[in-house]
Amino acid sequence: FEAALELAVRNVVQDHFPQFAKDDERSVDEERQFRVSFYDVPQFGKIRDLKSGRLGELMAISGTVTRTTEVRPELRYGTFTCQDCKAIVPDVEQQFKYTEPLLCSEPMCENKRSWQLDVSRSRFVDWQRVRLQENSTEIPAGSMPRHIE
């Protein structure tokens, strides 16, 4: 979902504001990266309000952060080198797990398994797990606090 939003923002910038599409701070002529965030979301709820009937809705919740992990890099788009013909396959979107290309892009090569990740050409994002516990004022009497990660 997030990757689709970032692609949509990049396309709008390229179409309407092409002067902002390239990253001037890098020595390589590379596209600028855009991140999407939301604020002032009209629906504001509690952790207990997160039910299956709310799937597909954008809503904000409040709570207390009780645990965090260290910030780690996560592969978002991988660039791979075919180990058979040395062809480069860029921007393979990672889908919640390490995902290699299904087939080499060279027509004469039939490689489906032998790939090398090119870390310098791949794109990573910072990733962190956060545990959020409902606020003490929102816990019904005699109940245990709920949490989400």
ABEGO torsion letter per residue (X at the ends): XAAAAAAAAAAAAAAABAAAABBAABABBBBBBBBBBBBGBABBBBAAABBAAABGBBBBBBEBBABBBBBBBBBABBBBBBAAAGBBBBGBBBBGBBBBBABBABAABABAABBBBBAAABBBBBBBBBBBBBBAAABBBGBBBBBBX
